[in-house]
């Protein structure tokens, strides 16, 4: 892994040798972990000999160093010049920014990089204000203003779990640097650092913090002025507008949004591939009340020949086969670590047939079978090309046959369990409706499902970031929440929101 440390310099001859010395120490430590560092000094028009001194010091230290001149008039413009040069000339996996005046001890950089790698972060911030961090020598007024700025940005933008948004000591994934630095909203330097963190998180990148100890700079910096505070206040409004725009954009492209986190487990659809969330699949398949509720919702749309795509362990297919003994039920599942357990289930139901194929394999087979109903239950969200999948489903349906879809709802609920389970997205009702129409279906009916499930899901997998679905929570949910939520849905058949969406559509004739 390779990283580029960016030092934006203007008359830092007094501090640059010491900063480079600390970077050399960090680079030596990181080399034992297969991480290489080089340095990019961005000269913004200083009158001292910082670039020449930096080159000389780097040669003595054996530290690879480049110098580029920027005429940027703002932090955004200067950093964008640095990111562009680094990307084209140095091709790093990550970029480090820190204060060339020595406010940050570069010997703490290995801790930031270790956290960055371990968490798959898009942005790792060296923080004064988390447990273990401190800023000795910082005046009370400046400390209060920094904390207030972080609080204000969090309130205005929904930035979560970042307490120090104004610091410049950061490790940034290269693709995050490129994306976030495009079309910035803010004008001032303080707004720049805040916007970067808020925009990175909105785009889906994980933002984490590592405690560091700030120290007095080697060289003086200008004091805060009243005009700086006024500019920052104006920038906060601009940051809020940009974050809202980003969230609207990613709401319909959660596959890309989720992949940026570094935590999405891609579930390859090819036959023989393995499904990566077996624990969760096992727990869901044993939730009998929830399974029964889903099948009830599709009951009137089922015909004599039913296909379930991505049948998993066969909970839905088995329930349909049990209820409709004269129907022919087909269950297909491509995952090699799932299919044997599905195949075992067919022994309990003589009218249930299982095949280890994908829907496309089946549709492309000579004289492929067609069905009166095709169901996708907790499957479509795992498929990156969901439109292509629905068009394949249309090929497997008899003219006028019914397509049944059950998917996770509300993009705002996308959380830790979605990541682990390999969900490319959670759907909004209008999004699923439009997708079905685009795929050629008509008489599309989409409605929310499981209103009471929203709050516990949000708490468990958004707020608490619980990483798995265990037996206790699954069983408790199925026995307590499901019966109550089902009763609510009888009283309110079309709730305004729900943990899931259920859709029924008719295939083209």
Buried (B, 14 or more C-beta within 10 A) or exposed (E): BBBBBBBBBBBBBBBBBBBBBBBBBBBBBBEEEEBBBBBBBBBBEEEBEBBEBBBBBBEEBEBBBBBBEBEBEBBBBBBBBBBBBBBEEBEBBBBBBBBBBBBBBBBBBBBBBBBBBEBBBBBBBBBBBBEEBEBEEBEEEBBEBBBEBBEBBBEBBBBEEBBBBBBBBBBBBBBBBBBBBEEBBBBBBBBBBBBBBBBBBBBBBBBBBBBBBBBEBBBEEEEBEEEBBEBBEEBBEBBBEBBEBBBEEBBBEBBBBBBBBBBBBBBBBEBEBEBBBBBBBBBBBBBEBBBBBBBEBBEEBBBEBBBBBBBBBBBBBBBBBBBBEEBBBBBBBBBBEBBEBBBEBBEEBEBBBBBBBBBBBBBEEEEEEBBBBBBBBBBBBBBBEBEEBBBBBBBBBBEEBBBBBBBBBBBBBBBBBBBBBBBBBBBBBEBBBBBBEEBEBEEBEBBBBBBBBBEBBBEBBBEEEBEBBEEEBBEEBBEEBBEEBBEBBEEEEEBEBBBBBBBBBBBEE
